[in-house]
């Protein structure tokens, strides 16, 4: 599998990055009825979505399918990752009533699947874990048929915070790996690759029945060898679901784009991931962590623990 990937993808980029985005990265502007309704409701409840804050290209599709990613604990991050469009700085005091407002919005919309994420809150004693747990419980209370996925920050690897969220019984526990170890210092200076692996070991030890998930964005300078090595290592620590998508530079101030991966290259990475034993792999140019998240709960459960 690795040899065939090298033949198709090369070991690194083979040409300069084109000035225009490839055709496969073009999407329609969102504007369907569910999209407009959800956008209005978020404003009404004073809520944030990472779909908008991070400029996700799939916001229209996901919102039309009755899936939304709510960003709790404010919209200002304590870290400054070089690939991320979310604002950074000193966050405001968090709102303890926010879990109830998120749950009310989920129930009002009748969502099938809700993803709860947040900025990094290194300023809080538990890094925001208690608010995650309260949000999951509130959603389950108001809309039991809605599955809940948490896309959590690393909580600085603290087991008590990881445990607090898992004890609320989300349907999926997600933490993004983002890139390969060599690029962490430049792309994700507040994170640690070794910490990511330990987070998944800890999660599986605490709640082995809850599927774990992670994602990577490609095109920041990683090699094929590095991507495959990370995929293998994540599988060895029990990660069940993997997402792979194209990095799109938010602005000139962010880390430079190194290459565009083709749909065929993403298909090859999908095949490699499934051969490694992942329950589900979502791999494509427009894939983000929550892309087709509503399908992943069912697919992960169908493959068993």
C-alpha positions, 0 to 999 in steps of 0.5 A, a space after each residue: 500500500 505504501 509503495 502504491 501511495 508513493 507512486 501516485 502521490 510522490 514523497 513530497 510535492 512535485 510542482 509549485 502550488 497553483 495560484 488558483 484553487 483546483 476545481 474540486 475545492 469549489 463549493 456553492 455558497 450556503 443558503 438553504 432553509 435549514 442553514 438560514 434557520 440555524 444561523 438565525 437561531 445561533 444569533 438568537 441564543 448568543 451561540 457560536 459555531 466553529 463552522 462559521 468561525 473556522 470558515 468551514 467549506 461544508 457549512 451549508 451541507 452539514 447544516 442542511 443535513 441537521 448537523 451543527 458544530 457548536 463552539 462553547 466557552 467563547 470564540 477567543 482561543 488561548 493558543 495561536 495555531 498557525 493554521 487556524 482562523 479562530 481568533 486568539 487572545 485573552 478569552 472573556 469569562 465563560 457563561 455557566 448557562 451556556 450548556 442549557 442554551 446549546 441544548 435548547 437550540 439543539 432541541 428547537 432545531 430537532 438535530 439528529 447529531 450535534 458536535 460540541 467543540 471549543 477554543 482552548 481554555 488554558 486559563 480555566 482550572 479544568 480547561 473547560 471540561 465541566 462545561 463540555 460535560 454539562 452540555 452533553 448531559 443537557 442535550 441528552 436530557 432535552 433531546 435523547 434521540 440526538 447523538 452527541 460528539 465532543 471535539 475537545 481540546 487537549 485539556 493539557 493531557 489532564 486525566 480528570 478533565 478527560 474523565 469528566 467529559 467521558 462520564 457524560 457519555 458522548 457518542 463519540 470522543 474526538 480530539 484532532 491530531 491536525 498534523 505530523 510530529 515534525 510540524 507541531 512546533 511550527 503549526 501547533 506550538 501549544 500542542 504536543 504530538 506525544 500528548 495526543 497519543 496519550 489522550 487516546 490511550 487514556 480515553 480508551 482506558 476510561 471508556 473503551 466502549 466510546 468510539 474515539 476519533 481524530 483528524 488531520 489537515 494535509 498540505 502544510 509540508 508533511 510527507 507521505 511517509 509521515 502521514 502514513 506513520 501517524 495513521 498507523 500510530 493513531 490506530 495503535 492507540 485505539 483511534 476508531 474514526 479518522 478524517 483527512 482533509 485539505 489545508 486551506 490557508 485562512 490568510 497570508 498570516 497563517 502557515 503557507 500552503 505546501 500542496 493541494 492533494 488530489 481526490 485520487 490521493 485522498 482515495 488512496 489514503 482512505 484505502 490505506 486507513 481502512 486497511 489499517 483497521 479503522 472503523 471509518 475513514 472520511 478522506 477528501 479535499 473538503 473533509 473537516 472533522 465534522 464532515 458527514 459526522 451524522 453518518 459516522 456514529 452509525 458506521 462506528 457502532 456497526 463495526 463494534 467496539 
